[in-house]
């Protein structure tokens, strides 16, 4: 595929611009000097409505699209709202991907999820492992929707010659995450330890054993990778983007407690689900384009906690 001629005057639409990934994309595009970035709040554009999406694309005519809008959450949220996670994500991504095809968007980046990979996939996980085995049941509603989006992008590329690229991030963290039970694990830990420090709690109890290992990526590093992918000539239509390092949940909890300044005990409730034992991504495709993450985990946690305290605490 030839790389599109993205420049500072290009019309670029970022869906979900006020979320974790979307806000990082706005920061990155702004630093890169792009002057014509299009955004819409959900109040102005409901992506689950096909007619509304079609009107927006007809009027705004974006040339490049980052589809970052999604209903996201952890194990608890997936278990409590499985129908919402399947329907809303399927509806949003199908409407946006189809509009990109109909309006001949030059390149669209769709955000998949590492939970779409099989539960027993060999670590580090390669991009060709999608649908190679059963997925982890605790994240199944979200994963099923994301798998459908990945395959829809690939099917359109094959049938219509579109230029749709899927990015599969590692476990993300950073400013503008959901710092509650619907957010990613890092945001949830920051909220818990912050509240425990303020309350002077003797202990914090976390779900699971603490043994599962994950690949944690600062969201601004992901945004830099996406800008690179939007600009470069590509030989593939799906790319993993991760830190290349594994950190256990227990290790992450210890780092977060240190950053937050919590001095109490950390307990784990082994009766609660752990999820997949290991999940880290094979980064060789994106690394071959010259991308490397710049943010060390402790530094990223400090930046995230600073944003949390300044904005939400």
N, C-alpha and C positions, 0 to 999 in steps of 0.2 A: 504494500500500500504506500502510495506517495503521501508524504506529510502535508497537511493543509497549510496555507499561507496565513497563519494567525499573526495579526499585527495589532498595534495599539488602537486602531480604529474599528477592529472587528466587533460585530455584535455577538456578545457572549451571554448566554442565559445560564444562571446558577439556580437550580431548584433547591429548596431547603436551605436558603442562604443564611437563615438565622439559627441553624443547628450547628452541631460540632464540626462536621466536615464542610458544610457550606460556608460557615463564617471563616474557616481557615482558607478556603479558596478565595474568598473576597479579599482577605489580607494579602495573599500571595499575588493575585491578579493586580491589586492596587500597587504593590511594590514593583511589579513588572511594567507598570505604566499603561495598562489597558484602560481606555477611557469610556467604553460603551458597554458596561456590564449591566445586564438586565436582571432584576429580581422582582418577586411578587410574594407578599405574605399569603398565608392560607385564606385570610379573610377576603383577599382580592382575587385569588385564584385557587380553587379547590381542584387539585390534580386528580381526584377520584372521579371527576365529572368530565367525560370525553368532550362534550360540547364546549365546556369552558376552556379546556386545553387547546382545542382546535381554534377557537376565537383568538386566544393569546398568540399562537404561532402565526395565524393569518395576519394579525395586526403588527406584531413586533418583528417577525421574520428573523429570528436568531440564526446566526451562521454556525455557531459552535455551542454545544450544550454540555454542561456537567449536571447529571441527574443525581443530586445528593439527597433529595427528599426521601424520607422513609419513616415508618413507624418502627422504632428500635426499643430494645429492652433486654434485660437479663433473663435468667432461668425463671424467676418468679413471675415476671410479666408474661413470658411466653406460656406458662402454665395457666395463668388466670385469664388470658385474653387470646386464645389460639385463633378464633375466628377473625378477630380484628387484625391480627398479624398477617394472616394469609390474605384476606380480602383487600385491606387498604394498600398493602405493598403491591399486590398483583395489579390492582386498579391503577395506581399512580404510575408504576413503571410501564405498563402496557400502553396507557394513554400517551405518555411522553415519548416512548420509543416509536410508536406508530406515527405521531405527529412529526418526529424527526425524519422519518422515512418520507412521509407525504410532502413535507416542505423542503426536502433535499438539504438537510443540515450537512455541512461539510465533514464534521466529525462530532460524535457524541461519546462521552465517557459515562458509563454505567457503573455504579458501585455495587459489587457483589459482597459476599461475606465469607470469612473463613469457616463459619459453621456449615456452609454448603458442602464442604468436603466430607468424605466418609469418616465415620467414627474410628475405623481401624486403618486409616491411610498411613502409609509410611512417612515418618518425619525425617527431614523437612518435606512438606507436602508440595508436589509439583502441580502445575496448572492443569495437567491432563487427567487429574484424579477426580474431577467432577463426575458424579454418577457411577463411580467405580465400586461402590459398595454402600451399605446402609448408613444413614446419617445419625448423629446423636439425637435421641428422642427428646431431650430436654429443650432443644432449640428448634425442633422440627417445623413448627408453623412458619417462623421467619425464614428458615433455610429452604423450605419448599418454594416459597415465593421468589427468593433470590436465584435459585436454580432455574426457575422458569424464565426469569429475566435474562440470565446469562445465555440460555439456549435461544431465546427470542432474538437477541442481538446477533448471535452467530448465524441463525437461520436467515435473518434479513440480509446479512452480509453475503451469504451464499446465493440467495434467490434474487436480491435486488441490487447487489453491488454497493450496499451502504458501507460506511466507514464507522462502525460502532465498536468501541473498545471497552472491555470490562476490566476494572481494577478490583482486586481482592485484597483489602487491607488486613493487616494483623490486628490485634486487640488495640483499639484506639483509646487515647485519652487526651485531654487538653481543655482549654477554655470553651465555655458554652455547651458542655455536656449536660446531661440531666443528672443533677446531684440528688437523686432519690432512688427508690427501688426500681425505677424504670430505666436507669442509666447503665453505663458500662461499669465493670467491676472497680476500676480505679476511682471513678467519681463516687461510687457508693462507699468505698473505703474512706475517702477524704471526708465525706459527710459524717460517717459514723465516728471516726476518730476526732474530728473537730467537736462534735457534740459531746463526746465522752470527756474531752479535755475541759470543756467549759463546765460540765457537770461534776468534774472531779471523780468520775467513775473509776472503780478499782479494776474493772475488766471490761473488755469488748469481746462479744461472741460472734464469730463469723461462720457462715455456712460451709459445710464440707470438712475435709481433712487438712486443707492447706497444701496438699502435695501436688495437685495438677500444675503443669507448667504451661506458660503462655508466652507469646511474642508480643511485647508491648511497644507501640509506635506512637510518638508524639504527632498530633494531627497536622501541624504545620509542615512536618517532613513529608507526610502523605501529599499535601497540597503541592509541594514543590515537585514531587514525582509526577503528579497529574498534569501540571503545566508542561513538563518535559514531554510527556506522552502526547499531549495535544499538539506539540510542535514538530515532533520528529517523524521521520519515515519509519514505519513499523512492519515487522515481518509476522507478528502475532496479533491476535485480537483479544487476548486475556493475559493479564500481568498480576502476579503477586507483588505486594509491597509490604515489607516488614523490616524489623530491626536486625534480624539475623541472630538474635540472642534469645535464650529461654530464661524465664524467671518464674519461680514457683509462686503460688498465691501467698504462701507463708512469707516468702522473701519480700514480695511486694507489700504485704501488710506491714512488715517491719520497717520498710523504707518510708511508707506513708505515715506511720506513727511517728517516725523520727522527724519528717518534714513538718508535720502538724504540731509536734511538741507534746504528744501524749506519752505519759510515763507509766501507764498502768499495764495490766496483763492482757495478753491476746489469747483467747480460747477459741477452739474450733469445735463445731457441732457436727460430728461425723454421721449423725442420723440424716443430715440434709444432703442433697445430691451434689456431687463434685463436677459433673460434666465430663468432657473428654479428658483423659489423663495427660496427654501432650498435644499441643497444636502450635507448630511453628512452620513458617513458609519458606519454600525454596525461592530465593531472590535472584537467581541467575539471569533471568530474562531482563529485569529492570536494571540490574547491575551492569549488564552488557551495554546499556545505553549511557553509562557514566553516572548513574544516580547512587548516592550513598546517604543514609540518614545522618543528620548533623547533631541531633539532640540526645545527650545521655539521659538515661531514665531518671536519675536523681534531679538533674537540672529541669527536665520536663515536669516532674512532680512539683518542684518549687514554683515554676511558672503557673501551673494549673491551680495550686493552692492560693497563690497570690491573687489570681483572678477570682477564685471562689470567695475569698475574704473580702475583696474590694467590691464585689458585685452582689453576692447572695448572703453572706454571713451577717 
